[in-house]
Each structure stands twice: as structure tokens, then as C-alpha cells.
Amino acid sequence: MTGPHATAEVMDAVHQHLPPKHDPFIDLVPPQGVRLTPRHYAYLKISEGCNHRCTFCIIPALRGDLVSRPVNEVLAEAQRLKDAGVQELLVISQDTSAYGIDVKYRTEFWEGRPVKTRMTELCEALSSLGIWVRLHYVYPYPHVDEIIPLMVEGKVLPYLDIPFQHANPRILKAMKRPASSEKVLSRIKKWREQCPELTLRSTFIVGFPGETEAEFQELLDFLDEAQLDRVGAFTYSPVEGAVANELGTAIPEEIKEQRLARFMEKQSEISTARLKRKIGQTIEVLVDEIDEEGAIARSMADAPDIDGLVYILEPGDLQVGDRAMVRIEHTDEHDMWGVLVG
């Protein structure tokens, strides 16, 4: 199949009869490119820039509005990475949910079939590779609901990284962030009803200019209600050029740090309790490292560098990049310990 959106397929056909000229600057680069990550996982960037104007952020000023990569190029890169031994793709951008909106979800061709430049269709296509696909930086648009059935079907990992940032309506409005906490809680409940294995990761800002003690307490109450699995938090930092710097009275550093400590203490209790439920379960893991004490792996609920680990004390013949089944015997606030099954 050829056409205006099948450039790669057309050029492959041409090169079968007329090989391209040798280019000494790029011909020695391996097909999967040069990566800084281990061989078994890789980041897959699908767009650059952002259309939102969050008042605490200067990314649009630095990188401009959203520019989506052609979906056929993204999928071709994913295929090359898989062929090179990658077992997990971490889909990233500044706003993964908005993928394709700038090109009106244009249809491209990949391996002779049409694929829309859109998050749902991208996930469907990536699932055909048979490796883990993990979504990061997902803005809570309504169409995120379409991804949950794909998780239920095992097409993408049951993991969503959604930066909610806060829960108080006034603070969210000042941040120019969407949604009320009530709507967010309702959606979380619905997602978990559909996909009980879903892991939710989020990030929050404490000490936003003008944040009152009552508004911060509302954020703590939200944590209790939402029962998020993985959470990161930061004190507000007055980045040069951020609109939020002028929105309200700056919170003293001492109070910001106190609130951060209270926030993390609350989330620590939640994370510990949620991980404890996994004791006795058998889960699939991906091995990241082998050392003298055993194997260090991650579950489907754990992204590299930011989430927890699974420690396997008797790894047998496991190698880095292997996927294995592990029965969980112990957990703490962040990590799990288990034994190989089968």
C-alpha cells in the first residue's frame, strides 16, 4: 500500500532496487539509535512542547506548543527498539493525552495499515509488539477512559501516571489545571472498578503561592480518598518567568517543608497499606539487575527510577531483561520481596 502518508514504505521499496548512498555520519549508528538506558527498556518520546499554560510551568515558553511526531515514525522506532531487545517502552511527552491534536489526529500508515495519530490508536498499535507499554505524563482528558479497556485486555500496562498537582478548586484554578477533586475521585473509582489491577501514580505541589492551611488539608483529605499507589511531591519553586510567582503571598520555606513532610507521611501510610495487599500474590516482573544478593526487578506497577523494586533472593538462572513470575512474601513502604514461581 502506498500513498502520501506511506513515505517509509515507498522508500523501502525504492531502496530494494536502488540502495541509498553511504553516509559515514549516520551509517554506523545502530537501527535502534544510541540510548542511555539499559538494553531492556527505553523511553519513547511521542511529542514535544505543550498547549497548556499552567501558571507554575515555563515549558511552553521554552519548547513551544505541542508538536506530535508522525505516528508511523513513532511505531517504526518502537519496532526497532523491540528488535534490539527492549522489553518495556515508556511512552513520554509533556502531554501524552494530547498526542495528535495538533495534526487533527491525522492517519498515517505503518506496515501497510492505517493508524491515527492519537493516544488510543497508538497504544493499540504498540500492543502488537508483545512487550510492556507504560504511559507517563497523562493529562486527565475524557478520552483517557478509552485506555482502561486496553489495560484490562493486557494490551498496555495497568499503570497511569497522571500529575493531578493539587485537590483544592481555588488552587487548581490558580494553577490553570483542569478538573475538580470530586470528578477526579469519581473517575478513579470507575477506572478501578473496570481494572482492579490499575496502579495510579501522581505528582503534587505543596506550598503554592497563597495556599492556606485549610486548602492544604483538603489535599491531605484527597489522598485519603484517592488511595493513590505511587506519589511524588515537591514544594513550590518560583521558577523565573512563571506566572504563579505573582498570584499570591509566597509561602515561607519552613512552612512549605513542614507541609511536604506531612504530605509524604500521609502518603507513606497509604503506600504501605496498598503494597501489603500484594503479599501472597503472584505477579510478573522484569529483571533490571543481578548482583551478589540476588535479582532486582520491577513489577507492572513500577516505572524505573521513580517507583519501587521487587527483590528476588534466589534468582536461579534469571538474566537482566528477563520476565518472570514471582510470589510476593514481604513488602514495605516502597518495595516488595518474593520468590520465583515455576
Residue pairs with C-beta under 8 A, 6 or more apart in sequence:
1 9
1 109
1 112
1 113
2 9
2 10
2 13
3 109
5 72
5 106
5 107
5 108
5 109
6 72
6 108
6 109
6 112
7 72
8 72
8 73
8 76
9 109
9 112
30 84
31 80
31 83
31 84
32 42
32 77
32 80
32 81
32 83
32 84
32 86
33 77
33 80
35 42
37 43
37 304
38 288
38 320
38 321
39 84
39 85
39 86
39 320
39 321
40 85
40 86
40 87
40 88
40 286
40 287
40 288
40 320
40 321
41 86
41 87
41 88
41 89
41 90
41 132
41 286
41 304
42 81
42 86
42 88
42 89
42 90
43 89
43 90
43 92
44 74
44 77
44 78
44 81
44 89
44 90
44 91
44 92
45 69
45 92
45 93
46 68
46 69
46 74
46 91
46 92
46 93
46 96
46 99
46 122
47 66
47 67
47 68
47 69
47 93
47 94
47 95
47 96
47 98
47 99
48 63
48 64
48 66
48 67
48 69
48 93
48 94
49 59
49 60
49 63
49 64
49 65
49 66
49 67
49 94
50 57
50 59
50 60
50 63
50 65
50 66
50 94
50 95
50 98
51 60
51 65
51 66
51 95
51 98
51 101
51 102
52 60
52 95
52 139
52 176
53 60
53 176
53 243
54 165
54 175
54 176
54 177
55 174
55 175
55 176
55 242
55 243
55 244
55 247
56 165
56 175
56 205
56 208
56 236
56 239
56 242
56 244
57 239
57 242
58 239
58 240
58 241
58 242
59 94
61 241
63 94
65 102
66 94
66 95
66 98
66 101
66 102
67 102
68 99
68 100
68 101
68 102
68 103
68 117
70 108
70 117
71 100
71 108
71 110
71 115
71 116
71 117
71 118
71 121
71 122
71 125
72 108
72 109
72 110
72 115
74 122
75 110
75 111
75 115
75 122
75 125
75 126
76 110
78 89
78 126
78 129
79 129
81 89
82 89
82 129
82 130
82 131
85 321
86 131
87 131
87 132
87 286
87 321
87 323
88 131
88 132
88 133
88 134
88 286
89 126
89 129
89 131
89 132
89 133
89 134
90 134
90 136
90 303
90 304
91 122
91 126
91 133
91 134
91 135
91 136
92 136
92 137
93 99
93 137
94 137
95 137
95 139
96 119
96 135
96 136
96 137
96 138
96 139
97 119
97 138
97 139
97 140
97 141
97 143
97 144
98 139
98 141
99 117
99 118
99 119
99 122
100 106
100 116
100 117
100 118
100 119
103 117
105 116
105 117
105 118
106 116
106 117
107 114
107 115
107 116
107 117
108 114
108 115
108 117
109 115
110 125
115 121
115 122
115 125
119 135
119 143
119 147
120 143
120 146
120 147
120 150
123 133
123 135
123 147
123 150
123 155
123 156
124 150
124 155
126 133
126 156
127 133
127 150
127 155
127 156
132 157
132 286
132 300
133 155
133 156
133 157
134 156
134 157
134 159
134 161
134 303
135 147
135 156
135 157
135 159
135 160
135 161
136 161
136 303
137 161
137 163
138 144
138 147
138 160
138 161
138 162
139 162
139 163
139 178
140 162
140 164
140 178
140 179
140 184
140 187
144 160
144 162
145 187
145 190
145 191
147 156
147 160
148 191
148 194
148 195
148 198
149 194
150 156
151 157
151 158
151 159
151 195
151 197
151 198
152 158
152 194
152 195
157 300
158 195
158 197
158 198
158 199
158 300
158 301
159 198
159 199
159 201
159 300
159 301
159 303
160 191
160 198
160 199
160 200
160 201
161 201
161 202
161 303
162 200
162 201
162 202
163 202
163 203
163 204
164 177
164 179
164 184
164 202
164 203
164 204
165 172
165 175
165 177
165 203
165 204
165 205
166 172
166 175
166 177
166 204
166 205
166 208
166 219
167 181
167 184
167 218
167 219
167 221
167 222
168 181
168 211
168 215
168 218
168 219
169 180
169 181
170 215
171 208
171 210
171 211
171 215
172 178
172 179
172 180
174 208
174 209
174 210
174 244
174 247
174 248
175 205
175 208
175 244
181 218
181 222
181 225
184 222
184 226
185 222
185 225
185 226
188 200
188 226
191 198
191 200
192 198
197 300
199 229
199 230
199 300
199 301
200 226
200 228
200 229
200 230
201 228
201 229
201 230
201 231
201 232
201 303
201 306
201 307
202 228
202 230
202 231
202 232
203 231
203 232
203 233
203 234
204 219
204 231
204 232
204 233
204 234
204 263
205 233
205 234
205 235
205 236
206 216
206 219
206 233
206 234
206 235
206 236
206 256
206 259
206 260
206 263
207 235
207 236
207 251
207 255
207 256
207 259
207 260
208 236
208 244
208 248
208 251
209 236
209 244
209 245
209 247
209 248
209 249
209 250
209 251
210 247
210 248
210 249
210 251
211 236
211 248
211 251
211 259
216 259
219 263
220 262
220 263
220 266
223 231
223 263
223 266
223 267
223 270
224 266
224 270
227 270
227 274
228 267
228 270
229 271
229 274
229 301
230 271
230 301
230 302
230 306
230 307
230 308
231 267
231 270
231 271
232 306
233 260
233 263
233 264
233 267
234 260
235 253
235 256
235 257
235 259
235 260
236 244
236 251
236 256
238 244
238 245
238 250
239 245
251 259
268 333
271 333
271 334
272 331
272 332
272 333
275 308
275 331
275 332
275 333
275 334
275 335
275 336
276 331
278 328
278 331
278 336
279 328
279 329
279 330
279 331
280 327
280 328
280 329
281 327
281 328
282 325
282 326
282 327
282 328
282 341
283 299
283 300
283 310
283 325
283 326
283 328
283 338
284 299
284 300
284 323
284 324
284 325
284 326
285 297
285 298
285 299
285 310
285 312
285 323
285 324
285 325
285 326
285 338
286 297
286 298
286 321
286 322
286 323
287 295
287 296
287 297
287 312
287 315
287 318
287 319
287 320
287 321
287 322
287 323
287 324
288 296
288 297
288 298
288 304
288 309
288 320
289 295
289 296
289 320
290 296
290 315
290 318
290 319
290 320
293 311
293 313
294 311
294 312
294 313
294 314
294 315
295 311
295 312
295 315
295 318
296 309
296 310
296 311
296 312
297 309
297 310
297 311
297 312
297 324
297 326
298 304
298 307
298 308
298 309
298 310
299 308
299 310
299 336
301 307
301 308
302 308
302 309
302 310
307 334
308 334
308 335
308 336
309 334
309 335
309 336
310 326
310 328
310 335
310 336
310 337
310 338
311 335
311 336
311 337
311 338
312 318
312 324
312 326
312 337
312 338
312 339
312 340
313 337
313 339
314 339
314 340
315 340
316 340
318 324
318 340
324 340
325 340
325 341
325 342
326 338
326 339
326 340
326 341
327 338
327 339
327 341
328 336
328 337
328 338
329 337
329 338
329 339
330 336
330 337
330 338
331 337
